Amino acid sequence: MLRRVLQLASLASLAGLSLLYPLFESLDSLDSPLPASDLEIEIIVLLTFVGIVFVLAHLLVLLAIFTVLTALRYLGTRIITAVRSTKFAFHPLCTPSPPLALRI
């Protein structure tokens, strides 16, 4: 459930960023007349960097969740195996005292 919400949030934010690119391209009137002045390319680079950081953070969270779930699954199987093991099972014939032949 949480994974699905994170995926939808990341897709929505990336779609929003991609829709903002043409809006910033239409801001050519804010540039100075010098040819080296291009304000919207700086904004687009900044938004691209924000999108890349968001995607990498999303992948890092998914990797962390996957690692924790794998570790918990491994520990769960180890606990189930230990509980079912005969070493921990109670046998009424097993007592701390030695057998009669060894006590004499």
C-alpha positions, 0 to 999 in steps of 0.5 A: 500500500505504501509502495503504491502511494510512493509510486503515485506521488513520484509519478505525479511530481515528475509529471508536474515538473514536465508540465512546468518546462514549457511554462518556463520556456514561455518566459523569454520576455524576462531575459535581457537582450544579451545573447548569453542571458537565458533565465529559463534554462537555469530554471529547467536545469534546477527542476531537472536536478530536483526531479533526479534527486526525487527519483534517487530518493524514491529508489533509496527508500524502496531499496531500504524497504526491500532490505528490511523486508528481506531481513525480517523474512529471513529472521522469521524463517529462522525463528520458525525453524528454531521453534520446530527444532527438536532441540527446543521441544520438551520431552518428558523423559529428558530430565537434568539428572543422569540415568539410574545406571550412571547414578550408582 
